[in-house]
Structure formats: C-alpha cells, structure tokens
Amino acid sequence: MGIKKLTALILICGLLLPLAACGNKQSKNADKTINYNLTAEPETLDPQIASDSPSLIAIGSIFEGLIRLDANGKPAPGVASSWEAGNDSTEFTFHLRRDAKWTDDDGTPVTAKDFVYAFRRALDPQTGSKTCSTMFCIKNARAVNEGKASADSLGVTAKDEYTLVVQLEYSYPDFPKLTANAVFMPCNEKFFTETAGRYGIDSKYVMGNGPFCIDGKYGWEHGTYLNLKRSGSYSGASKPLPSKVDFSIGNKSVDVSNPVAALQNGTIDAASLSAGQASQAKENGCTVVSFEDTTWGLCFNTQSGIMKNANVRKAFIQAFNREKVISHLPSNILQAESMVLPSAELSGKKYLSAYGGPYYIKQSDNAAALLAAGLKEAGADSVGSVTVLCPDGSNANLMLNEMIVSWNTAFNNYFNMEILDSSELISRVKSGDYQLAVAPVTKTGSNALSVLSQFASGYSGNPAGFKNTGYDALLEKAENSGGSEAIQAYASAEKYLSDNAVFYPLYYGKHFYAMASGVSGIIFNSTQSGIDFINAGKE
C-alpha cells in the first residue's frame, strides 16, 4: 500500500473512532428504564382537572400539548410544529403536525378539534377544573367558566383539521408557553364520552398522545406503581430516549424513606429533595437543580375565632420587629418583601421592579390598642389560647419564637408553637385546622402571579379561607388585563391582602431535585409542576 493511501486510511479511521465512541455512548444511554417515585397516588390522569403534583408529573409523559418546554423553559414544538402571533399578540395560530396520533390501536389522528373540545371542557363550570384560571386570557374564557356565555363563544377555533386559532382578551406575547400546562392538553371527545364519567381514573380510561403510554392492561396498580413504556405512535421532533418510565407510588413497593440512599443504590434515578438532602446528594455525586417557587409567611385563618377580625390580625403583625425576625434567616435564604417571587414576569415585564412591594404591615406601638379594638368588634373578652403552626427547618422556629416573645410582651398572653414537617403543616392549613401558621404559598403553572389567585373567595385551596368581594374584583381586573395594566392590578390585589393582614411574607423557599450519578437529560420544570423524561438516559 502506498504512503498516501496509508495516510488517508489512518485519517479516515481517526475520524470514525470518535463517531463510533459517540454511538456507543448513545446506545449505553438509550433504551433504559427510568425510575421515579411519586409521593402519592395520582388523583387523576385527566389533564383538564388534575392539580396535584403526582398527577401532573405522570400526565406530562402520557399527554402532549401544543408546545413542550425545552431545558431552558422556552417553547418548543409539541403537537404544534409551528405557530405565529397576530393582531399585536391577541391572536395565535398553531399549525399541528399531521402525523400526531392518539395512542390507540387505530392510529387516530390528533386534530385541532381535540384542542377545541379540551379547552371548552376545561372551562365548563360542570367540569370543576381547579387550574382553568390559567386560560382566562382567552377571549370569553371567564364568562364561559362562570356560566355567563356559551362554550361556542370561547375564542378557540379549528380553522381546519390541523390549524388551531386562539383569540385572547388582551395582548399576551408569552401565550404559547402557557399551553404546555396540562389543562391545555387535547382531549378526544369520542373516547371521553365512551368512558362515561370515568375518564382518567384507570388504565382503560386513559388515551394519551404523548411520548409514553401506560404499559399494558396492568401497568397501573393504584397505590403501588404506574409503569409507562415508549409510545409506538409518537412522532414528535424528539423521539423518547428511555424505553420505559416506571413510577413507584409512596413507600409500598420501594423504600424511599431516605431518598439520597435510594438515589445511590439505584432504587430511583431522580427525586425531589429537601434542602439538607440536596446538599448530601450533591456531595455523593448527584446532579442537583433548584427552583425558587414558594413564599413562606405568617398566614391567618380568617375563618377561625378572633382571627376573623382584620384589626386583630393587624395587631399581631404590628407587635413584632421585622428586622429581629428576619435576622434568624440562614444566609442562603432570601427574605420576602412580597408574596410574589422576584422572578415573576407578565408579558415580559418584571412585577417587583414595576409595581411590586414591599407589601407588609410595619411594626407599631399601637398594637395593643388595635388588638383591644379588634377583640371588642369580634365580641371576645380575650385572645385566649392560640397555637401557631411552624415548619421544621430554615430557622422558622427561631423567627416564630421572636414573634411570640413580642406577642407575650404586647398582649400579656401565652402562645404555643407546634412544629410540624412541611407535608403535615400544609395538610393542616389546607383543611383549615389551624389559627395561625408560618405557611407556604407556591405558584401554580407558569404564572408566578398565580399565588394571588389562591386567595380568591372561590378557590378551593385558599390557605387563609379568605372571602372578600373587594379582593375578588381586583383580582378579576388583573386577570382580564394585559401588560402594565395587569401588573398594576395584581399589585393592588396584593396590597389589599396586606392591608387586611391575610398573609405576611417572610422568606422565599426552593424546591430541590436530584438525578443519580450517571443519569442525564431529565428536565425539571419550574413553571409547569412537571418533569420531562423524553430525553432521559443513564449509563
């Protein structure tokens, strides 16, 4: 062989070896089973009504909306291969993939009509969706949800089988991003009708269109596991990398009492962790990500005894020194001067820099007199016994103790502190079984301003049990506006909550997630309460 030919052969081999190595690496990561633990049984796999985290995580794999969110939280093609805005972003046209299919045996296509039906169904007051307020930017959506307008007046139209047109109440350039939320995912009317009210409650009553589907007739054993396999009918731009995603449920089938140990021994490949567990996981070689998505604050049960009175509530806040309370915060935790997160944006505008906070009542020497006036209005002789719920961790007990010392001095009364783990505390607050608590408010969906919607009179998870038509009117104005007008309206609503001493912001909290060593490609979404496994792999 000549020198030139030998040299050329060596060069070709040199080029091929890296490609082969990449191919081997890809094959090692592909066709794996990804294991994840759902803390509880999914309440439903019906995208239009699901609101709990386990349901939303599973739905994100079984269904697909108009768009998906990429690793940076930006809109990427889902069922819609492309879209464009018109009329100053008050109208959006989505062009659907012609090869999008439902996961049935007949290869039924996903069409624009499936989205029209899903949107109308989500907003139908009889559906009882807890998440449909995200859709109120759509023309006539609120009126439809309140039974004041017919479903066919909703601003959603199937121009043809593969073209969906959505008209909005106001300019909303970020609208495509909203459609990654579960409530916007399609629903096949024929299949839904055939389930006769059982849609989403068992394997045979679920028909998705996402990258994964339930693994056979026995893929879902309630309370124990929900096993998914790669869908053979999925034809999105990114093909599912893992062959299976197995969800264990609770602690029945696997031991996840110590999630860091479970990550290390291969029981699970990813997990939601506490701050302390996240540090430990990082030290053990796990990949850890975190999102600031929660505001912790002093929350009053406005339906409980003397706490029904606004002056009593204001007196409790005026009695302590904020600087002394906040001084107990760990250095890695940011104090909250607003209920709304610093990252909150609406139509490209920052909330806090535009109209936000600080929104809290300041200390006053008038606290005792205000309490006396409030007790008289409430028809009470004294404060009586008051127990304050407190989360375990983040020095919350030290902050609360600072408040209690001030209350003892100002009100000449004894107060109890009950320390609970976060899950039990949240459960107590949700059920209304408390008087006063250091409690969390976590954003829902992609709108960080949604924390304010949780204090509306009709909201089923209202942490304070607050019912006030004045606040509802401000919130309705905010939700029916766009741009600067909406931000200003939200600010007015938050100030209303502050002036009525419903929730006093203290600090911002984070959610932590970890991937085991050798696991990659899982996207933990900070805005949609979901996790995307489509590009997940492990060595």
C-alpha positions in Angstrom: 0.0 0.0 0.0 1.3 3.5 -0.9 2.3 6.1 1.7 -0.6 8.4 0.5 -3.2 5.6 0.7 -2.0 4.5 4.1 -2.1 8.1 5.4 -5.6 8.6 4.1 -6.7 5.3 5.7 -5.3 6.4 9.1 -7.1 9.8 8.8 -10.4 8.1 8.0 -10.0 5.7 11.0 -9.2 8.7 13.1 -12.4 10.4 12.1 -14.5 7.3 12.5 -13.3 6.3 16.0 -14.9 9.4 17.7 -18.1 8.8 15.9 -18.2 5.1 17.0 -17.5 6.2 20.5 -20.4 8.7 20.4 -22.6 5.9 19.0 -21.6 3.6 21.8 -22.2 6.3 24.4 -25.6 6.9 22.9 -26.5 3.2 22.9 -25.5 2.9 26.5 -27.8 5.7 27.5 -30.8 4.7 25.3 -33.5 2.1 25.9 -33.1 2.3 29.7 -35.8 2.2 32.3 -36.0 5.4 34.3 -37.4 5.0 37.9 -39.1 7.8 39.7 -41.1 7.8 42.9 -44.4 9.6 43.1 -45.0 10.7 46.7 -48.7 9.8 46.4 -51.3 8.2 44.1 -52.2 10.4 41.2 -55.6 11.8 41.9 -56.5 11.6 38.2 -54.8 11.3 34.8 -57.4 13.7 33.3 -55.4 16.8 32.2 -58.3 19.2 32.4 -58.9 18.6 36.1 -55.6 17.4 37.5 -53.9 19.7 40.0 -51.8 17.6 42.3 -48.1 17.1 41.6 -48.1 13.2 41.1 -50.9 13.6 38.5 -49.2 16.4 36.7 -45.8 14.6 36.5 -47.5 11.5 35.0 -49.7 13.5 32.6 -46.6 15.3 31.3 -45.3 11.9 29.9 -48.6 10.5 28.7 -50.0 13.6 27.0 -48.5 16.4 24.9 -49.9 19.9 24.4 -49.4 22.4 21.6 -45.8 23.0 22.7 -43.2 21.5 25.0 -40.8 23.4 27.2 -37.1 22.8 26.5 -34.3 22.6 29.1 -34.3 26.4 29.3 -38.0 26.7 29.8 -38.5 28.1 26.3 -41.4 27.0 24.0 -40.5 24.1 21.6 -42.7 22.2 19.1 -45.1 19.7 20.6 -48.3 18.8 18.7 -47.8 22.2 17.0 -44.9 22.2 14.7 -45.0 26.0 14.4 -47.1 29.0 15.4 -47.3 32.7 14.8 -48.8 35.7 16.6 -51.2 38.2 15.0 -53.1 41.4 15.9 -50.4 42.6 18.4 -50.3 39.1 20.1 -54.0 39.0 20.7 -54.4 36.1 18.3 -52.2 33.0 17.8 -52.3 30.4 15.0 -50.9 27.0 15.7 -50.1 24.6 12.9 -50.4 20.9 14.1 -48.2 18.0 13.0 -50.2 15.9 10.5 -48.6 12.7 11.9 -49.6 13.3 15.6 -51.6 10.3 16.8 -53.5 9.2 19.8 -52.2 6.0 21.5 -55.0 3.8 20.4 -54.9 0.8 18.1 -56.5 2.6 15.2 -53.9 5.4 14.8 -56.5 8.1 15.3 -55.0 11.5 14.4 -54.8 14.4 16.9 -56.6 17.3 15.4 -57.4 20.9 16.1 -60.9 19.8 17.2 -59.4 17.8 20.1 -57.9 21.0 21.4 -61.1 23.0 20.9 -63.0 20.3 22.8 -60.4 20.2 25.6 -60.4 24.0 26.1 -64.2 24.1 26.2 -64.4 21.2 28.6 -61.8 22.7 30.9 -63.7 25.9 31.2 -67.2 24.2 31.5 -68.3 25.0 35.1 -69.6 21.5 35.4 -66.0 20.1 34.9 -64.9 21.8 38.1 -61.3 22.4 36.9 -59.0 23.9 39.6 -56.5 25.0 37.0 -58.6 26.6 34.3 -58.0 30.1 35.5 -54.7 29.9 33.6 -57.0 30.0 30.5 -58.7 33.3 31.4 -56.6 35.2 29.0 -58.6 33.5 26.2 -61.5 35.5 24.8 -64.7 34.9 26.8 -63.0 32.2 28.9 -64.0 33.7 32.3 -67.6 34.2 31.1 -67.8 30.6 29.9 -66.4 29.4 33.2 -68.9 31.4 35.2 -71.8 30.2 33.0 -72.4 33.6 31.5 -71.5 32.7 28.0 -71.9 29.6 25.8 -69.0 27.3 25.1 -69.0 28.1 21.4 -68.3 31.7 22.2 -64.8 30.8 23.5 -62.1 32.3 21.4 -60.8 28.9 20.1 -61.4 27.8 16.6 -60.4 24.8 14.4 -59.7 26.6 11.1 -59.2 23.1 9.6 -58.1 19.7 11.0 -54.5 20.9 11.6 -54.9 24.6 12.2 -55.9 26.0 15.6 -56.7 29.7 16.1 -56.8 31.2 19.6 -58.1 34.7 20.3 -57.2 36.4 23.5 -58.8 39.1 25.7 -55.6 41.2 25.6 -52.1 41.1 24.2 -50.1 38.2 25.7 -46.8 37.5 23.8 -46.0 34.6 26.1 -49.3 32.7 25.5 -47.7 29.8 23.6 -45.7 29.0 26.8 -48.9 28.7 28.8 -50.1 25.9 26.5 -47.5 23.5 28.0 -49.8 23.3 31.1 -51.8 20.1 31.5 -55.1 21.9 31.3 -54.3 22.9 27.7 -53.7 19.3 26.5 -56.0 17.8 24.0 -59.0 15.5 24.7 -60.6 13.1 22.2 -64.3 13.7 22.5 -65.4 10.3 21.3 -63.1 8.5 23.7 -64.0 10.8 26.6 -67.8 10.2 26.0 -67.3 6.4 25.9 -65.6 6.5 29.4 -69.0 7.6 30.8 -67.6 9.8 33.6 -64.5 7.6 34.4 -62.0 9.4 32.2 -58.5 9.3 33.7 -59.2 7.1 36.7 -57.8 3.8 35.4 -55.7 2.4 32.6 -58.5 1.6 30.2 -60.0 5.1 30.7 -56.8 6.9 29.6 -55.9 7.7 26.0 -52.9 10.0 25.6 -50.9 11.4 22.8 -47.5 11.8 24.5 -44.1 10.1 24.2 -45.1 7.4 26.7 -48.2 5.4 27.4 -49.3 3.1 30.2 -47.5 -0.3 29.9 -50.4 -2.7 29.2 -53.5 -3.6 30.9 -51.8 -4.0 34.3 -49.5 -1.0 34.0 -51.3 0.9 36.8 -51.8 -0.7 40.2 -53.3 2.0 42.3 -51.2 3.0 45.3 -48.3 0.8 44.2 -47.0 1.7 40.7 -47.7 3.3 37.4 -45.5 1.9 34.6 -45.1 3.6 31.3 -43.5 2.4 28.0 -42.3 4.3 24.9 -45.3 5.0 22.7 -45.1 3.4 19.3 -47.4 6.1 17.8 -45.5 9.2 19.0 -43.9 11.1 16.1 -42.6 14.3 17.7 -39.4 16.1 16.8 -37.6 14.5 19.7 -38.0 10.7 20.0 -38.3 9.2 23.5 -34.8 8.1 24.7 -35.8 5.7 27.5 -37.8 2.6 26.7 -39.7 2.8 30.0 -40.5 5.2 32.8 -41.6 3.4 36.0 -43.3 5.3 38.7 -43.4 3.8 42.1 -46.1 5.2 44.4 -45.5 6.1 48.0 -43.4 3.6 50.1 -45.4 0.4 49.3 -43.2 -1.0 46.5 -39.9 0.7 47.2 -38.1 2.1 50.2 -37.7 5.9 49.6 -37.7 6.9 53.2 -34.1 8.0 52.6 -34.2 9.4 49.0 -30.5 10.1 48.9 -29.7 6.4 49.7 -32.4 5.4 47.1 -30.6 7.5 44.5 -27.2 5.9 45.4 -28.4 2.3 45.3 -30.3 2.7 42.1 -33.8 2.3 43.5 -34.7 5.6 41.9 -33.0 7.7 39.2 -34.3 11.1 40.3 -36.0 12.6 43.3 -37.5 15.7 44.9 -35.4 16.5 48.0 -35.3 18.9 51.0 -32.5 21.5 51.2 -30.5 19.3 53.6 -30.9 16.2 51.4 -29.9 18.2 48.3 -26.6 19.1 49.9 -26.0 15.4 50.8 -26.9 14.3 47.3 -24.5 16.7 45.7 -21.7 15.5 47.9 -22.5 12.0 46.8 -22.1 12.8 43.1 -25.8 13.5 42.2 -26.7 16.4 39.8 -28.9 18.8 41.8 -31.1 21.6 40.5 -33.3 24.0 42.4 -36.1 26.5 41.8 -37.4 29.3 43.9 -41.1 28.8 43.7 -42.6 29.3 47.2 -43.2 32.2 49.5 -43.4 31.4 53.2 -45.2 33.8 55.5 -47.4 34.3 58.5 -50.8 33.1 57.3 -54.0 33.8 59.3 -57.1 31.5 59.2 -59.6 34.2 58.5 -62.5 31.8 59.3 -61.2 30.9 62.8 -62.4 32.7 66.0 -60.8 36.1 66.7 -58.7 35.8 63.5 -61.9 36.6 61.5 -61.3 40.2 62.6 -58.9 42.3 60.5 -57.8 44.5 63.4 -56.9 41.5 65.5 -54.8 40.2 62.6 -53.1 43.6 62.1 -52.3 43.8 65.8 -50.4 40.5 65.6 -48.2 41.8 62.8 -47.7 45.3 64.3 -46.5 43.8 67.6 -43.1 42.4 66.4 -40.0 43.8 64.9 -39.4 42.5 61.3 -35.6 43.1 61.4 -35.2 40.9 64.5 -37.4 38.2 63.0 -35.6 38.2 59.6 -32.2 38.2 61.3 -32.6 34.5 62.0 -32.8 33.6 58.3 -30.0 31.4 57.0 -27.6 33.2 54.7 -28.7 31.2 51.7 -32.4 32.1 52.0 -33.8 35.4 50.7 -36.3 37.4 52.7 -39.6 38.1 51.0 -40.9 41.6 50.8 -43.8 40.5 48.6 -45.9 37.4 48.2 -44.8 37.2 44.6 -41.5 35.8 43.6 -38.7 38.1 42.4 -38.6 36.2 39.1 -42.3 36.9 38.4 -43.0 38.4 34.9 -46.1 39.2 33.0 -45.9 39.8 29.2 -42.2 40.4 29.5 -42.4 42.9 32.4 -41.0 42.3 35.9 -43.6 42.5 38.6 -41.4 43.7 41.5 -39.5 46.3 39.6 -42.7 47.7 38.0 -45.2 47.9 40.9 -44.2 45.3 43.5 -43.7 45.6 47.3 -42.7 45.8 49.9 -46.2 44.6 50.9 -46.4 44.1 54.6 -47.7 46.0 57.7 -44.9 47.6 59.7 -44.4 47.5 63.5 -46.4 50.0 65.6 -46.7 51.0 69.2 -50.4 50.9 68.7 -50.6 47.1 68.5 -52.2 46.5 72.0 -54.8 49.2 71.4 -55.6 47.8 68.0 -56.0 44.3 69.5 -58.4 45.6 72.1 -60.5 47.3 69.5 -60.5 44.2 67.3 -61.5 41.9 70.2 -64.4 44.3 71.0 -65.5 44.2 67.4 -65.3 40.4 67.5 -67.2 40.2 70.8 -64.4 38.5 72.6 -63.1 39.1 76.1 -59.6 38.0 75.5 -57.2 36.4 73.0 -57.5 33.1 74.7 -55.3 30.1 73.7 -53.5 30.5 70.4 -51.3 27.8 68.8 -49.1 28.8 65.9 -48.0 26.1 63.4 -44.4 26.2 62.4 -42.4 24.2 59.7 -39.4 22.2 60.8 -36.2 23.8 59.3 -35.0 27.0 57.7 -34.8 28.5 61.2 -38.5 29.2 61.1 -38.9 28.2 64.7 -36.3 31.0 65.7 -38.2 33.5 63.7 -41.6 32.5 65.2 -40.1 32.5 68.7 -39.1 36.1 68.1 -42.7 36.9 67.2 -44.1 35.0 70.2 -41.8 36.9 72.6 -43.2 40.2 71.2 -46.8 38.9 71.4 -46.3 37.9 75.1 -45.0 41.3 75.9 -47.5 43.4 73.9 -50.6 41.3 74.7 -49.8 39.7 78.1 -50.9 36.4 76.8 -49.2 32.9 76.3 -48.8 31.5 72.8 -48.0 27.9 71.8 -45.7 26.8 68.9 -46.4 23.5 67.2 -43.5 22.3 64.9 -44.6 20.0 62.0 -42.9 18.6 59.0 -43.9 20.5 55.8 -46.3 17.9 54.5 -48.3 17.7 57.7 -48.3 21.5 58.1 -49.6 22.0 54.5 -52.3 19.4 55.1 -53.4 21.2 58.3 -53.5 24.6 56.6 -55.4 23.2 53.6 -58.1 21.7 55.8 -58.4 24.9 57.8 -57.3 23.1 61.0 -55.2 26.0 62.4 -55.4 29.5 63.8 -52.1 31.0 62.7 -49.2 29.4 60.8 -45.9 30.0 59.1 -47.1 28.5 55.9 -46.2 28.3 52.2 -47.8 29.6 49.1 -46.5 28.0 45.9 -47.1 29.3 42.4 -49.1 27.1 40.1 -48.4 26.9 36.4 -46.2 29.3 34.5 -47.7 32.5 36.0 -45.8 33.4 39.2 -48.6 35.9 40.0 -50.9 32.9 40.4 -50.1 32.9 44.2 -52.5 35.8 44.5 -55.3 33.9 42.8 -55.1 31.3 45.6 -56.8 33.8 48.0 -59.9 34.3 45.8 -63.2 33.5 47.5 -64.0 30.6 45.2 -60.5 29.0 45.3 -60.8 25.5 46.9 -57.3 25.6 48.3 -57.5 29.1 49.8 -54.9 28.8 52.6 -56.5 31.6 54.7 -60.1 30.8 53.9 -60.3 34.5 52.8 -63.6 35.6 51.3 -63.9 39.1 50.1 -65.7 40.5 47.1 -63.5 43.6 47.0 -60.4 41.5 46.6 -62.1 39.3 44.1 -63.0 42.3 42.0 -59.3 43.5 42.0 -58.1 40.0 41.0 -60.7 39.8 38.2 -59.5 43.1 36.8 -55.9 41.8 36.9 -56.7 38.5 35.2 -58.7 40.3 32.4 -55.9 42.8 31.7 -52.6 42.7 30.0 -49.1 44.2 30.2 -48.5 47.1 32.7 -52.3 47.4 33.5 -52.3 43.7 34.6 -49.2 44.1 36.8 -50.6 47.3 38.4 -53.9 45.5 39.1 -52.1 42.5 40.6 -50.1 44.9 42.8 -53.4 46.5 44.0 -54.7 43.0 44.8 -51.6 42.1 46.8 -51.8 45.4 48.7 -55.4 44.6 49.6 -54.3 41.3 51.1 -51.5 43.1 53.0 -53.8 45.9 54.3 -56.2 43.2 55.6 -53.4 41.2 57.3 -54.2 38.0 55.5 -50.7 36.8 54.7 -47.4 38.4 55.9 -44.4 37.4 53.6 -41.2 36.3 55.4 -38.9 34.4 53.1 -38.7 32.6 49.7 -38.4 28.8 49.6 -36.9 26.5 47.0 -37.7 23.1 45.6 -34.7 20.8 45.0 -34.4 17.9 42.6 -31.6 15.5 42.0 -30.5 13.0 39.3 -28.4 10.0 40.4 -24.9 9.7 39.2 -24.8 8.6 35.5 -28.4 9.8 34.9 -28.9 12.8 32.5 -31.4 14.6 30.3 -34.3 14.8 32.8 -35.9 18.3 32.7 -37.3 19.6 36.0 -39.7 22.3 35.0 -40.0 25.2 37.4 -43.2 26.6 35.9 -45.4 23.7 35.0 -45.2 21.5 38.1 -43.9 18.7 35.8 -40.9 16.6 34.9 -39.9 15.8 31.3 -38.4 12.3 30.8 -38.3 12.3 27.0 -34.5 12.8 26.8 -33.6 10.9 30.0 -30.8 8.4 29.8 -28.4 6.6 32.2 -25.1 4.8 31.8 
